Amino acid sequence: MINRVAYLSLVALTVATYLAMLTWTLPGILAEAGGLIPLELRLSGYTYFDAVAFLNELSPAGLALYRGPHAYLLAFFPALLALSMALPVNGLLHGRLIGFRLIGVLIPMFAAVNNYTENILMARMLSLGAERITPELVELTSRATVMKASFFSISAILTAALIIARWWDIRRGATE
């Protein structure tokens, strides 16, 4: 099992990265897009027309924020979050069937892969602009957004369930 201090440091870095996006880059992008929600936050997906509207509203300052500081944070965040979720699942399923452990660890990894795919496709959309994006590119990007959200949600539920089950086992063992 990973060293507890190392794991808590990983979680702290993950939270710090998320807070930087939540309190700095995403509100800035939101403001520079006329109040339109950034596409990556539309977890149930979006249409070609949504993407065109967002890109048309995004100011040059918003584009610079998206392609600069926000892109730098996004280079690290998916991997940090996936590791923060996979490591406790791996530890909590220690001694169980290897297939369960593998599935539990792969779910946040699939989320990270979809998140990176979304980021690459979003960068392409930002480069092309509203006039040159295609419905196919928007559809692929939207699917990656939905898959990212789905896999991270499943992973969060699994992690929480395993933590609760472990807590229950410890509590029950202490009372028996």
Stockholm file with secondary structure:
# STOCKHOLM 1.0

chainA/1-176         MINRVAYLSLVALTVATYLAMLTWTLPGILAEAGGLIPLELRLSGYTYFDAVAFLNELSPAGLALYRGPHAYLLAFFPALLALSMALPVNGLLHGRLIGFRLIGVLIPMFAAVNNYTENILMARMLSLGAERITPELVELTSRATVMKASFFSISAILTAALIIARWWDIRRGATE
#=GR chainA/1-176 SS CCCHHHHHHHHHHHHHHHHHIIIIIHHHHHHHTTTCCCGGGCTTCCCHHHHHHHHHHCCHHHHHHIIIIIHHHHHHHHHHHHHHHHHHHHHHTTTSCHHHHHHHHHHHHHHHHHHHHHHHHHHHHHHHCTTTCCHHHHHHHHHHHHHHHHHHHHHHHHHHHHHHHHHHHHHHHHHC
#=GC SS_cons         CCCHHHHHHHHHHHHHHHHHIIIIIHHHHHHHTTTCCCGGGCTTCCCHHHHHHHHHHCCHHHHHHIIIIIHHHHHHHHHHHHHHHHHHHHHHTTTSCHHHHHHHHHHHHHHHHHHHHHHHHHHHHHHHCTTTCCHHHHHHHHHHHHHHHHHHHHHHHHHHHHHHHHHHHHHHHHHC
//
